[in-house]
Amino acid sequence: MTANGLLQITLYFVVLLLLAKPLGIYMAAVYENRPVFLKRIVATLEVGFYRLSGVKPEQEMRWSEYAAALLWFNLFGGLAVFALQMLQAYLPLNPQQLGNVTVDSAFNTAVSFATNTNWQGYGGETTMSYLTQMLGLSVQNFVSAATGMAVLIAMIRGFQRTHADGIGNFWADLTRGILYILLPLSFVLALMLVGQGVVQTFKPYPTVPLVEQGRADNAVLSAIDELSVSGNEDQVLTQTLAVGPAASQIAIKQLGTNGGGFFNANSAHPFENPTPLSNFLEMLAILLIPAALCHTFGTMVGDPRQGWAILAAMTLVLLSLLFITAGLEQGGNPALAALGVEQSVSADQSGGNMEGKETRFGIVNSAIWATATTAASNGSVNSMHDSYTPLGGLIPMWLIQLGEVIFGGVGSGLYGMLIFALIAVFVAGLMIGRTPEYLGKKIEAFEIKMAAIVILIPAFFILGGTALTVMVEAGKTAVANPGAHGFSEILYAFSSAAGNNGSAFAGLSANSPFYNIALAVTMLAGRYGIIIPVLAIAGSLAAKKTVPTTVGTLPTHTPLFVMLLIGTVILVGALTFVPALALGPVVEHLIMSTVP
């Protein structure tokens, strides 16, 4: 690790942690309906939405009612995205006259964006019209993110309340999350990104002359529009450049931990991420709200130390795995070293394994993004994870498999981590022989059963989906890289889908009926199979009384509890997924290391 790399990592985490606290306190005020500085501007719009839809924001919902409202809302949102894709050829704002999307791909994409996964089996610039991108995908970026935040707030109310039937109002939580948090932050970030050169236009794709003309048969271009025949050679004279209203979608894709790229190359594309500053801002946006929600949690439960403890656990795990990833990528490829390829750091190159990475970002910024995007359920990339070294690629995959709780998605990461906190106090309670408690609530059989479901569902669909895929022909034909790496690509795809992440080992040709349907089912289970038990836990906790703290109560804000929580998360991940990881990245690493 170079001094420059250490400086970049330090700057990133210092800025992130400095911004997290004020934003977290502000979000707590929003969800508790206390006065905030945007109230004068937005309150009229908020009240208008309630009147138009007939919502009474003060009306409490039981957990089952909260879950039903959430599921119906997400169902209609997914159907709207599906319909837009199936009809986009006949709708406006389609200057490139793109055709309708195939049924299986449209289904996969609708599920993907409704579940905050944003897995993309298609190329955005060649598949989706401006209208579909804005009215379908961007809208889902907002509402799916706000849904995850609403579920977290409902769970926090479970710890706050005693002898209560209700855990809040889904419609009010959803509306406030969008109007007071996601929209203002996205507006500011979009302006900053436009200032850095990220495209934002409704004009058709322009055709431009090439600065350096080349042979048509050797060119790798998105489109070749004009050829000049000179002798026996076809000279490429122009290229079509994909543009569109990208900046507005990129802002919410990062802030809402959505991750779906406007362009196929995602944030490695210079129109999505043109400068070092845009790169820093987008990386910061990935973890900003998940980090701030830890402070929201501490503020709402009346003990900021609880939020600090959760944030400390997340940060320690992420930092450790970031340094491992950066070190592995900086170490380079031993197979290339054996051939005499220079991979050391010098004034002319960043060294290490630069395959699949942008030279303008280098090893460290690629590693920060890769670990941040898989720690959060973001999934955007500024480098290709498929091209990482085997163990370097194992880390992002394992971060997803840990349950997307190391920061995680907006809302979903923290309520996932709180599930692990319940398991941690349960284990501690078994060791000392007393009923486990967390934040004054006894953790009993019902909560642990629901927590077990939350842990088991992603594991079942990741491992079961991978096993099924390697046995059927439709699954194996999509693999271009046979052997251990091909297995890793399949394992990563189902991990990404179940974890609602959306990134990929993109060597897998997953835009086929089999993968579109299998991954869509996995995404649905990974989202709603978790949300329903979490809301059930929230309802159960809200109905309980608060027990007084005694000398036998385990403090849950101390370094000891932070270590216990980290151990619980890692132990569950290790026991569940290490055998599968051994068949993929570990075997590939051993093969690569023994190449003469």
C-alpha positions in Angstrom: 0.0 0.0 0.0 1.5 3.4 -1.1 1.3 6.6 1.0 -1.0 8.0 -1.7 -3.3 5.0 -1.3 -3.5 5.4 2.5 -4.2 9.1 2.1 -7.2 8.3 -0.2 -8.6 5.7 2.1 -8.2 8.0 5.1 -9.8 11.0 3.3 -12.8 8.9 2.3 -13.6 7.5 5.7 -13.0 10.8 7.5 -15.4 12.7 5.2 -17.9 9.9 5.4 -18.0 9.7 9.2 -18.0 13.5 9.6 -21.1 13.8 7.4 -22.9 10.8 8.8 -23.8 12.3 12.3 -25.5 15.5 11.2 -27.4 13.7 8.5 -28.4 10.9 10.9 -29.8 13.4 13.4 -31.7 15.2 10.7 -33.3 11.9 9.5 -34.4 11.1 13.0 -36.2 14.4 13.2 -37.8 13.7 9.8 -39.2 10.3 10.8 -40.3 11.6 14.2 -42.1 14.4 12.5 -40.2 17.1 14.3 -39.5 20.5 12.7 -36.6 20.5 10.2 -35.4 23.3 8.0 -37.1 21.9 4.9 -40.5 21.8 6.6 -41.6 25.2 5.4 -40.8 24.3 1.8 -42.0 20.7 1.6 -44.8 20.4 4.2 -47.5 21.7 1.8 -46.5 19.2 -0.8 -46.5 16.4 1.8 -50.0 17.3 3.1 -51.2 17.5 -0.5 -50.1 14.0 -1.2 -51.9 12.7 1.9 -55.1 14.5 0.9 -54.9 13.3 -2.7 -54.4 9.7 -1.6 -56.7 9.7 1.4 -53.8 8.8 3.8 -54.0 9.7 7.5 -50.4 9.9 8.5 -51.1 9.8 12.2 -53.0 6.5 11.9 -51.0 3.6 13.2 -50.6 0.3 11.5 -50.1 -3.1 13.0 -47.0 -4.9 11.6 -49.2 -7.1 9.3 -51.0 -4.0 7.9 -47.6 -2.2 7.4 -46.3 -5.3 5.5 -49.5 -5.5 3.4 -49.3 -1.9 2.4 -45.6 -2.3 1.5 -46.2 -5.4 -0.6 -49.1 -3.9 -2.5 -47.2 -0.7 -3.2 -44.1 -2.6 -4.5 -46.3 -4.9 -6.6 -47.9 -2.0 -8.5 -44.5 -0.3 -8.9 -43.0 -3.5 -10.4 -46.0 -3.8 -12.8 -45.6 -0.2 -13.9 -41.9 -0.8 -14.8 -42.8 -4.0 -16.6 -45.5 -2.2 -18.6 -43.2 0.6 -19.6 -40.6 -1.8 -21.0 -43.2 -3.8 -22.9 -44.7 -0.6 -24.5 -41.6 1.7 -24.8 -41.5 1.5 -28.6 -44.9 3.2 -28.7 -44.2 5.8 -26.0 -42.5 9.3 -26.2 -39.0 10.2 -25.2 -37.5 7.5 -27.3 -35.3 9.4 -29.8 -33.3 6.3 -30.8 -36.6 4.4 -31.5 -35.6 1.5 -29.3 -37.9 -1.5 -29.4 -39.9 -3.2 -26.7 -38.0 -5.3 -24.2 -38.4 -9.1 -24.2 -40.8 -10.5 -21.7 -38.3 -12.4 -19.5 -35.8 -9.4 -19.5 -38.6 -7.0 -18.6 -39.8 -9.2 -15.8 -36.3 -9.5 -14.4 -35.7 -5.7 -14.6 -39.0 -4.9 -13.0 -38.3 -7.2 -10.1 -34.8 -6.0 -9.9 -35.6 -2.3 -9.5 -38.7 -2.9 -7.3 -36.5 -4.8 -4.9 -33.7 -2.3 -4.8 -31.4 -4.8 -6.5 -30.9 -3.1 -9.8 -29.4 -6.2 -11.4 -29.1 -5.4 -15.2 -28.9 -8.2 -17.8 -29.2 -5.6 -20.6 -27.2 -2.7 -21.9 -28.9 0.5 -20.8 -27.9 2.7 -23.8 -29.1 0.1 -26.3 -32.2 -1.2 -24.5 -34.0 1.4 -22.5 -35.6 4.6 -23.8 -35.3 7.9 -21.9 -38.8 7.6 -20.6 -38.3 4.0 -19.3 -35.1 5.1 -17.6 -36.7 8.2 -15.9 -40.3 7.2 -15.3 -39.6 3.5 -14.6 -36.1 3.0 -13.3 -35.4 6.3 -11.6 -38.8 6.4 -9.8 -38.2 2.9 -8.5 -34.7 4.0 -7.3 -36.5 6.5 -5.0 -39.4 4.3 -3.8 -37.4 1.1 -3.3 -34.8 3.0 -1.2 -37.6 4.8 0.8 -39.2 1.4 1.4 -36.0 0.0 3.0 -35.7 3.1 5.2 -39.4 2.8 6.2 -38.9 -0.8 7.3 -35.9 0.2 9.4 -37.8 3.0 11.1 -40.7 0.6 11.9 -38.2 -1.8 13.5 -36.7 1.1 15.6 -40.2 2.0 16.8 -40.4 -1.6 18.0 -37.6 -0.9 20.4 -39.0 2.6 21.3 -42.5 1.6 22.2 -44.1 -0.5 25.0 -47.5 -2.3 25.0 -48.1 -0.8 21.5 -50.1 -2.4 18.6 -48.8 -0.1 15.9 -45.3 0.5 14.4 -46.1 3.6 12.4 -47.7 4.4 9.1 -46.0 3.0 5.9 -47.4 5.7 3.7 -46.2 8.5 5.9 -42.7 6.9 6.4 -42.4 6.4 2.6 -43.5 9.9 1.7 -41.2 11.6 4.3 -38.2 9.5 3.3 -38.6 10.6 -0.3 -39.6 14.3 0.2 -37.3 15.3 3.0 -34.2 13.0 2.5 -33.8 11.3 -0.9 -35.1 14.1 -3.2 -33.1 17.0 -1.7 -29.8 15.0 -1.4 -30.3 13.7 -5.0 -30.9 17.2 -6.3 -27.7 18.5 -4.8 -25.6 15.6 -5.9 -27.0 15.7 -9.4 -26.1 19.4 -9.8 -22.5 18.6 -8.5 -22.2 15.7 -11.0 -23.4 17.8 -13.9 -20.8 20.4 -12.9 -18.2 17.6 -13.3 -19.4 16.7 -16.8 -21.9 13.9 -16.2 -24.4 14.1 -19.1 -27.9 15.3 -18.6 -29.8 15.8 -21.9 -32.9 14.8 -23.8 -31.2 15.1 -27.2 -30.8 12.1 -29.5 -27.4 10.3 -29.5 -25.0 12.5 -31.4 -22.7 11.3 -34.2 -19.2 12.7 -34.0 -16.1 12.4 -36.2 -13.3 10.3 -34.7 -10.1 12.0 -33.8 -8.2 9.0 -34.9 -9.6 6.9 -37.7 -9.2 3.2 -37.7 -10.0 0.0 -39.6 -13.6 -1.1 -39.4 -12.7 -4.7 -39.0 -10.5 -4.0 -36.0 -12.7 -1.4 -34.3 -14.5 -2.1 -31.0 -17.2 0.6 -31.2 -20.8 0.9 -30.0 -21.8 2.0 -33.5 -20.2 2.7 -36.9 -22.2 5.1 -38.9 -20.1 6.2 -41.8 -17.4 4.2 -43.7 -15.0 5.6 -46.3 -13.7 2.9 -48.7 -10.0 3.5 -49.5 -8.5 0.6 -51.5 -9.3 -2.6 -49.7 -9.7 -1.0 -46.3 -12.8 0.3 -44.6 -12.0 3.5 -42.6 -14.1 4.4 -39.7 -15.0 8.1 -39.8 -17.7 8.6 -37.1 -19.1 7.1 -34.0 -22.5 7.4 -32.2 -22.2 8.5 -28.6 -24.9 7.4 -26.2 -26.1 10.3 -24.0 -29.3 11.0 -22.0 -30.6 12.3 -18.7 -28.0 10.4 -16.7 -26.9 12.7 -13.9 -30.3 12.7 -12.2 -30.5 8.9 -12.2 -26.9 8.4 -11.1 -27.4 10.7 -8.0 -30.3 8.5 -6.7 -28.7 5.3 -7.8 -25.8 6.0 -5.4 -27.7 7.7 -2.6 -30.4 5.0 -2.6 -27.9 2.2 -2.8 -29.5 1.1 -6.1 -26.6 0.9 -8.3 -28.2 0.4 -11.8 -26.1 2.1 -14.4 -27.6 4.4 -17.0 -24.9 3.0 -19.4 -23.8 -0.6 -19.7 -20.3 0.2 -18.3 -21.9 1.7 -15.2 -19.7 4.1 -13.3 -16.6 3.1 -15.3 -18.2 5.0 -18.2 -16.7 8.5 -18.5 -20.2 10.0 -19.1 -21.3 8.6 -15.7 -18.1 9.2 -13.9 -15.7 11.6 -15.7 -13.4 13.0 -13.1 -11.6 12.1 -9.8 -14.0 14.4 -7.9 -17.1 12.8 -9.4 -15.6 9.4 -8.5 -15.1 10.6 -4.9 -18.6 12.0 -4.6 -20.2 8.9 -6.0 -18.3 6.6 -3.7 -19.2 8.9 -0.8 -22.9 8.8 -1.7 -22.9 4.9 -1.7 -22.3 4.7 2.1 -23.6 8.1 3.3 -27.2 7.3 4.2 -26.4 3.8 5.5 -23.7 5.3 7.8 -26.0 8.2 8.9 -28.9 5.8 9.7 -26.7 4.4 12.5 -26.9 7.8 14.1 -30.6 7.9 13.4 -31.0 4.6 15.2 -29.1 5.9 18.3 -31.0 9.1 18.4 -34.4 7.5 18.1 -33.8 4.9 20.8 -32.5 7.6 23.1 -28.9 6.3 23.4 -26.5 7.5 20.7 -23.9 5.0 21.9 -26.0 2.2 20.4 -25.6 3.8 17.0 -21.9 4.4 17.5 -21.4 0.7 18.4 -23.2 -0.5 15.2 -21.3 2.0 13.1 -18.0 0.9 14.6 -18.7 -2.7 13.9 -19.5 -1.9 10.2 -16.5 0.3 9.8 -14.0 -2.1 11.3 -15.1 -5.0 9.0 -15.2 -2.8 5.9 -11.8 -1.3 6.5 -10.2 -4.7 7.2 -11.6 -6.2 4.0 -10.8 -3.1 2.0 -7.1 -3.3 2.9 -7.1 -7.0 2.1 -8.7 -6.3 -1.4 -6.3 -3.5 -2.2 -3.3 -5.5 -1.1 -4.3 -8.5 -3.2 -4.9 -6.4 -6.3 -1.7 -4.4 -5.7 0.2 -7.7 -5.5 -0.7 -8.4 -9.1 -1.0 -11.7 -10.9 1.7 -14.3 -10.2 1.1 -16.0 -13.6 2.0 -12.7 -15.3 4.9 -12.1 -12.9 6.3 -15.5 -14.0 6.3 -14.2 -17.6 8.4 -11.2 -16.6 5.5 -8.7 -16.8 6.3 -5.6 -14.6 3.6 -5.2 -12.0 5.4 -3.0 -9.4 4.5 0.6 -8.6 6.5 3.2 -10.4 6.2 6.8 -11.7 4.7 5.5 -14.9 2.1 3.0 -13.6 0.1 2.1 -10.5 1.3 -1.5 -10.7 -0.6 -4.5 -9.6 -3.5 -6.2 -11.4 -4.9 -3.4 -13.6 -7.0 -5.7 -15.8 -10.6 -4.4 -15.8 -9.7 -1.2 -14.0 -9.6 2.4 -15.2 -6.1 3.8 -15.2 -7.6 7.1 -14.1 -8.8 5.5 -10.9 -6.0 3.0 -10.2 -5.9 0.2 -7.7 -7.0 1.9 -4.5 -10.0 3.8 -5.8 -11.2 0.7 -7.6 -10.8 -1.3 -4.3 -12.6 1.3 -2.3 -15.5 1.3 -4.7 -15.6 -2.6 -5.0 -15.8 -3.1 -1.2 -18.1 -0.1 -0.6 -20.6 -1.2 -3.3 -20.8 -4.8 -2.1 -20.8 -3.8 1.6 -23.8 -1.6 0.8 -26.4 -3.3 -1.5 -25.4 -0.8 -4.2 -23.9 -2.8 -7.0 -22.5 0.0 -9.1 -19.0 -0.5 -10.3 -16.1 1.6 -11.5 -14.0 -1.5 -12.3 -14.9 -5.0 -13.4 -15.1 -7.4 -10.5 -14.8 -10.4 -12.9 -11.2 -9.3 -13.6 -10.0 -9.1 -10.0 -7.6 -11.7 -8.8 -9.4 -14.8 -7.4 -9.0 -13.8 -3.8 -9.5 -10.1 -4.6 -12.8 -11.0 -6.1 -13.7 -13.3 -3.2 -13.9 -10.3 -0.8 -16.7 -8.4 -2.6 -18.6 -11.7 -3.1 -18.2 -12.5 0.6 -19.3 -9.0 1.7 -22.6 -9.7 -0.1 -22.9 -13.1 1.4 -22.5 -11.7 4.9 -26.1 -10.5 4.4 -25.4 -7.0 3.1 -25.2 -5.8 6.7 -21.8 -4.1 6.6 -23.4 -0.7 6.0 -25.8 -2.4 3.6 -28.6 -0.9 1.6 -30.4 2.2 2.9 -32.4 0.9 5.8 -32.0 -2.8 4.8 -28.4 -2.9 5.9 -29.1 -1.6 9.4 -32.2 -3.8 10.1 -30.1 -6.7 8.9 -27.4 -5.8 11.3 -29.9 -5.4 14.1 -31.0 -9.0 13.4 -27.4 -10.1 14.0 -27.4 -8.0 17.2 -30.4 -10.0 18.4 -28.6 -13.2 17.6 -25.4 -11.9 19.4 -27.3 -11.1 22.6 -29.1 -14.5 22.3 -25.7 -16.3 22.2 -24.4 -14.2 25.0 -27.5 -15.0 27.1 -27.0 -18.7 26.5 -23.4 -18.4 27.8 -24.4 -16.6 31.0 -27.6 -18.4 31.6 -30.2 -15.6 31.5 -32.9 -14.3 29.1 -31.2 -12.1 26.4 -32.1 -8.5 26.2 -31.5 -5.8 23.7 -32.4 -2.1 24.3 -34.6 -3.1 27.2 -36.6 -5.7 25.3 -36.4 -9.4 26.1 -35.4 -11.4 23.1 -37.5 -14.6 23.2 -38.4 -17.6 21.0 -40.5 -15.7 18.4 -37.8 -13.1 17.7 -35.1 -15.8 17.3 -37.2 -17.9 15.0 -37.8 -14.8 12.8 -34.1 -13.9 12.9 -33.3 -17.5 11.8 -35.6 -17.1 8.8 -33.8 -13.8 7.9 -30.4 -15.6 8.0 -31.5 -18.8 6.2 -33.5 -17.4 3.3 -30.6 -15.8 1.5 -28.3 -18.7 2.1 -30.9 -21.2 0.8 -31.4 -19.3 -2.5 -27.7 -18.5 -3.0 -26.5 -22.1 -2.5 -29.6 -23.8 -3.9 -29.7 -21.5 -6.9 -26.0 -22.1 -7.7 -26.4 -25.9 -7.2 -29.4 -26.0 -9.6 -27.7 -23.8 -12.2 -24.5 -25.9 -12.4 -26.7 -29.0 -13.0 -28.9 -27.8 -15.8 -27.8 -27.1 -19.4 -29.5 -23.7 -19.5 -27.3 -22.6 -16.6 -24.0 -24.0 -17.9 -24.3 -22.7 -21.5 -24.1 -19.1 -20.2 -20.7 -19.7 -18.7 -17.8 -18.5 -21.0 -15.1 -19.4 -18.5 -15.1 -23.1 -17.6 -13.9 -24.5 -14.3 -13.5 -22.7 -11.0 -13.9 -19.2 -12.4 -17.2 -20.1 -14.2 -18.5 -21.5 -10.9 -17.5 -18.2 -9.2 -19.5 -16.3 -11.8 -22.6 -18.3 -11.1 -22.1 -18.1 -7.3 -21.6 -14.3 -7.5 -24.8 -13.9 -9.6 -27.0 -15.7 -7.0 -25.3 -14.0 -4.1 -25.9 -10.6 -5.8 -29.5 -11.4 -6.4 -30.3 -12.8 -3.0 -28.4 -9.9 -1.3 -30.2 -7.3 -3.5 -26.8 -6.0 -4.6 -26.9 -6.0 -8.4 -23.2 -6.2 -9.2 -21.8 -9.2 -11.2 -18.9 -11.2 -12.4 -20.0 -10.0 -15.8 -18.4 -12.8 -17.8 -21.7 -14.6 -17.2 -24.2 -14.3 -20.1 -27.2 -13.9 -17.8 -29.7 -12.3 -20.1 -31.5 -15.5 -21.0 -34.9 -16.8 -19.9 -33.4 -19.2 -17.4 -31.3 -16.7 -15.6 -33.8 -13.8 -15.9 -36.5 -15.9 -14.2 -34.2 -17.7 -11.6 -32.5 -14.5 -10.5 -35.8 -12.6 -10.4 -37.3 -15.3 -8.0 -34.1 -15.0 -5.9 -34.4 -11.2 -5.7 -38.0 -11.4 -4.6 -37.1 -13.9 -1.8 -34.0 -11.9 -0.8 -36.1 -8.7 -0.4 -39.5 -9.6 0.9 -38.5 -12.9 2.6 -36.4 -10.7 4.9 -38.8 -7.7 5.2 -41.8 -9.7 6.5 -39.9 -11.4 9.4 -38.3 -8.1 10.3 -41.6 -6.3 10.5 -43.0 -9.3 12.5 -40.1 -8.8 15.0 -40.9 -5.0 15.1 -44.5 -5.7 16.0 -43.5 -8.2 18.6 -41.0 -5.9 20.3 -43.5 -2.9 20.2 -46.0 -5.0 22.2 -43.5 -5.8 24.9 -42.7 -3.9 28.1 -39.3 -2.4 28.7 -37.3 -4.3 31.4 -35.0 -2.4 33.7 -31.3 -2.6 33.3 -29.6 -4.7 36.0 -26.0 -5.8 36.8 -26.7 -8.9 34.7 -27.7 -7.0 31.6 -25.1 -7.2 28.7 -24.1 -3.6 27.7 -24.6 -3.3 24.0 -22.6 -0.2 23.4 -19.1 -1.4 24.6 -16.1 -2.6 22.6 -16.8 -6.1 23.9 -20.2 -6.1 22.2 -18.8 -4.6 19.0 -16.4 -7.6 18.8 -19.2 -10.0 19.7 -21.3 -8.6 16.9 -18.5 -8.7 14.4 -17.8 -12.3 15.4 -21.4 -13.3 14.9 -21.6 -11.8 11.5 -18.4 -13.4 10.3 -19.0 -16.7 11.9 -22.4 -17.1 10.2 -20.9 -16.1 6.9 -17.9 -18.4 7.2 -19.9 -21.4 8.2 -22.4 -20.9 5.5 -20.4 -20.0 2.4 -16.8 -21.0 2.9 -17.3 -24.5 1.3 -18.8 -22.9 -1.8 -16.1 -20.2 -1.9 -13.5 -23.0 -1.7 -14.8 -24.5 -4.9 -14.6 -21.2 -6.8 -12.2 -18.4 -5.8 -9.9 -20.5 -3.6 -9.4 -23.2 -6.1 -8.8 -20.6 -8.8 -6.2 -18.9 -6.7 -4.4 -22.2 -6.1 -4.4 -23.0 -9.8 -3.2 -19.5 -10.7 -0.4 -19.7 -8.1 0.9 -23.0 -9.5 1.1 -21.8 -13.1 4.7 -22.1 -14.2 
